Structures are given as structure tokens and as C-alpha cells.
């Protein structure tokens, strides 16, 4: 696997140098730019992973360390579920504090749908893995790390709302997408242009979550910032 990764590296680097040549074809270059960046980064990570696995295999064969898959897997599952539960609790508390305005039926519905969308599922891998890495590198303030890591999850969900709108997708995590729920609510109130209004609210919803992600950082009181 490692030679394959190195070949991709060579291709990506060659293309990187080629794009600066004076006789390059602009249209082809634009086509290859995102591909070369993906290959360069992806193959580098893949190569490092291959080296790590090979080194681990060497250590086990030389009996320097022993296989203990059950122990490590149980520990990983324990950490994942533990931090996932803590993330969900902190997420729920944060959203309740920041989505409580009821100035109008529209405002109340907007906050209600954002809260439902954020809490209707998701593996929470971004904050969970961030917290595990933080702890693994010697971090002690786990609760503060979980609070600040909510920023990544909220930002991710903001992109999902916009993504569903761009792709015209009505389903997210097996349930109605944000704009779909809003459209059904508006149709129930006999709003003439329910689809356009729902799309507008989805754009605002995604944008609002971006700002909430920044707020989690400001409220975290994380000592390492």
C-alpha cells in the first residue's frame, strides 16, 4: 500500500510544478487543482498510516509488544460512548440557552426547528475525537474541551442544512431536512410561496449556527486558548 501512496504523491507534486509552467493550459489546470490537493494530502496521511501499521507489525513480531485487541477496543468504545453522552448533554444545554427567544411565532418556530435538527441524531465524532485526542496528549480539563469542541459539531450541522438545500434533498438522517420541515409548517398555514420561504429560513438557519459555533468558543473558558 505504501508504494501506491508514494506514486500518488509523485503525481500530485509533478502536477503542482506543472501548473506554474508558462505554457500550461488554464482550463486543464483548474480541473486538476482540487484533485492534486486531495491526492497530496490524502496520500500523505495514507502513507503515514501505512508506516504506523508496519511499525506496529514489526514490534509485535519481535515480541516487543503483544496483541490485545479486546482491551484496546473496549477502551475505545467506552471513551466514545462516554464522551458522546457528555457532548449530547452539553449540546442540549447550550442550545436551550441560545434558542429560547419567542418574539414571534416565526422566531419560535425557527428556534424549535434548529433545536430539533441539532438533536435528532448524529454520531458527534468531531467533538468526541477532539476530546479523546486532547486527553491523549495530556489534557486535563475534559469538560471545557467538550464545551469548546461543540463548535466543530455545530459548524458541521450548519453545512448540512445548506447542503440539503443545495442538493434539494428532503431527508437528513432518515428524517425531514430542515427546509422540508419548515415548508410543511408553512403549507399548513397556507403561505403562498412556502417553498421559497422555507429555503430562505434554511439559509438563515445554517448561517445562525455558524455564529453559534463561534459563541461556544467564547463561552468555553478554555484555559489553553
C-alpha positions in Angstrom: 0.0 0.0 0.0 2.8 2.4 0.8 4.3 2.4 -2.7 0.9 3.2 -4.1 0.7 6.2 -1.8 4.1 7.4 -2.9 3.1 7.1 -6.5 0.1 9.4 -5.9 2.5 11.8 -4.1 4.8 11.9 -7.1 1.8 12.5 -9.5 0.4 15.3 -7.3 3.8 17.1 -6.8 4.5 16.8 -10.6 1.2 18.4 -11.4 1.8 21.1 -8.8 5.0 22.0 -10.5 3.4 21.8 -13.9 0.7 24.3 -13.1 3.4 27.0 -12.8 4.9 26.4 -16.2 4.3 29.3 -18.6 2.8 27.1 -21.3 0.1 25.5 -19.0 -3.4 25.1 -20.3 -5.6 27.1 -17.9 -8.8 25.0 -18.1 -7.0 21.7 -17.5 -5.1 23.3 -14.6 -8.3 24.4 -12.9 -9.6 20.9 -13.3 -6.6 19.3 -11.7 -6.0 21.7 -8.8 -8.6 20.2 -6.4 -7.6 16.7 -7.4 -3.9 17.3 -6.8 -4.6 18.8 -3.4 -6.7 15.8 -2.4 -4.1 13.4 -3.6 -1.2 15.2 -1.9 -2.9 15.4 1.5 -4.7 12.1 1.3 -1.8 10.1 0.1 0.5 11.6 2.8 -1.9 10.7 5.5 -2.3 7.2 4.0 1.4 6.8 3.8 1.9 7.7 7.5 -0.9 5.3 8.4 0.9 2.5 6.4 4.2 3.2 8.2 2.5 3.1 11.5 0.9 -0.2 10.8 4.1 -1.7 9.5 6.0 -0.5 12.6 3.3 -1.9 14.8 3.5 -5.3 13.0 7.3 -5.2 13.4 7.0 -4.6 17.2 4.5 -7.4 17.6 6.6 -9.9 15.6 9.7 -9.1 17.7 7.5 -9.6 20.8 8.3 -6.1 21.9 4.6 -5.5 22.4 1.7 -8.0 22.5 -1.7 -8.0 20.7 -4.5 -7.1 23.0 -7.3 -6.1 20.6 -10.1 -6.7 23.1 -8.6 -4.5 25.7 -8.0 -1.6 23.3 -11.3 -2.0 21.6 -13.3 -2.0 24.9 -11.4 1.1 26.0 -12.2 2.9 22.7 -15.9 2.0 22.9 -16.0 3.2 26.5 -14.4 6.5 25.6 -16.6 7.0 22.5 -19.9 6.4 24.3 -18.8 8.3 27.4 -17.9 11.4 25.5 -20.8 11.1 23.1 -23.2 11.3 26.0 -21.4 14.2 27.5 -21.4 16.0 24.2 -25.1 15.5 23.8 -25.8 16.8 27.3 -23.6 19.9 26.7 -25.1 20.5 23.3 -28.7 20.3 24.7 -27.9 22.8 27.4 -26.1 25.2 25.1 -29.0 25.1 22.5 -31.6 25.7 25.2 -29.8 28.8 26.4 -29.4 30.2 23.0 -32.6 29.2 21.2 -35.1 30.4 23.8 -36.4 33.6 22.1 -40.1 33.7 21.4 -40.6 37.2 20.0 -43.0 35.9 17.3 -44.4 32.6 16.0 -41.8 32.6 13.2 -39.0 33.2 15.7 -40.2 30.5 18.0 -40.6 28.0 15.1 -37.2 28.9 13.8 -35.5 28.1 17.1 -37.6 25.0 17.7 -36.6 23.6 14.3 -33.0 24.4 14.8 -33.0 22.6 18.2 -34.8 19.6 16.7 -32.3 19.4 13.8 -29.3 19.6 16.1 -30.6 16.9 18.4 -32.2 14.4 16.0 -29.2 12.3 15.6 -25.5 12.3 14.6 -22.5 10.4 15.9 -20.8 13.5 17.3 -17.5 12.2 16.0 -15.9 15.6 15.7 -16.2 16.7 19.3 -15.7 13.2 20.6 -12.4 12.6 18.7 -11.2 16.1 19.6 -11.7 15.3 23.2 -10.0 11.9 23.0 -7.0 13.4 21.3 -6.9 16.3 23.8 -7.0 13.8 26.7 -4.4 11.5 25.0 -2.0 14.4 24.7 -2.1 15.2 28.4 -5.2 17.5 28.6 -7.0 17.5 32.0 -9.9 19.9 31.6 -12.2 17.5 29.8 -15.5 19.3 30.4 -14.1 22.6 29.0 -12.7 20.7 26.0 -16.1 19.2 25.3 -17.8 22.6 25.5 -15.3 24.2 23.1 -15.5 21.2 20.7 -19.2 21.8 20.2 -18.1 24.5 17.8 -17.0 21.8 15.3 -20.2 19.9 15.6 -22.4 23.0 15.3 -20.4 24.3 12.3 -20.7 20.9 10.7 -24.5 20.9 11.1 -24.7 24.4 9.6 -23.1 23.0 6.4 -25.6 20.1 6.4 -28.6 22.5 6.4 -27.1 24.4 3.4 -26.0 21.1 1.7 -29.5 19.7 1.8 -30.8 23.0 0.3 -28.2 22.9 -2.5 -28.8 19.3 -3.3 -32.6 19.7 -3.0 -32.5 16.8 -0.5 -35.7 16.3 1.6 -34.2 13.8 4.0 -31.4 14.1 6.6 -30.5 11.3 9.0 -33.7 9.4 8.0 -36.0 12.4 8.8 -37.2 15.5 7.2 -34.5 18.0 6.3 -34.6 21.5 8.0 -36.1 23.3 5.0 -38.6 20.4 4.4 -39.9 20.7 8.0 -40.3 24.4 7.6 -42.1 24.0 4.2 -44.6 21.6 5.7 -45.3 24.1 8.6 -45.8 27.0 6.1 -48.1 24.9 3.9 -50.2 24.2 7.0 -50.5 28.0 7.5 -51.5 28.4 3.8 -48.5 30.5 3.0 -48.5 31.2 -0.8 -44.8 30.7 -1.6 -44.0 28.2 1.1 -41.1 26.6 -0.7 -39.2 29.9 -1.2 -39.9 31.0 2.4 -38.6 27.6 3.7 -35.4 27.8 1.6 -34.8 31.3 3.0 -35.2 30.1 6.6 -32.8 27.2 5.8 -30.2 29.7 4.7 -30.7 31.8 7.8 -30.6 28.6 10.0 -27.3 27.5 8.6 -25.8 31.0 9.0 -27.1 31.3 12.5 -25.5 28.0 13.5 -22.1 29.4 12.2 -22.4 32.2 14.7 -23.4 29.9 17.5 -20.3 27.8 16.8 -18.2 30.9 17.5 -20.2 31.6 20.7 -19.3 28.1 22.1 -15.7 29.1 21.9 -16.2 32.4 23.6 -18.3 30.8 26.4 -15.9 27.8 26.9 -13.5 29.5 29.3 -10.9 27.1 28.0 -7.6 27.8 29.7 -5.5 26.7 26.7 -6.8 29.3 24.3 
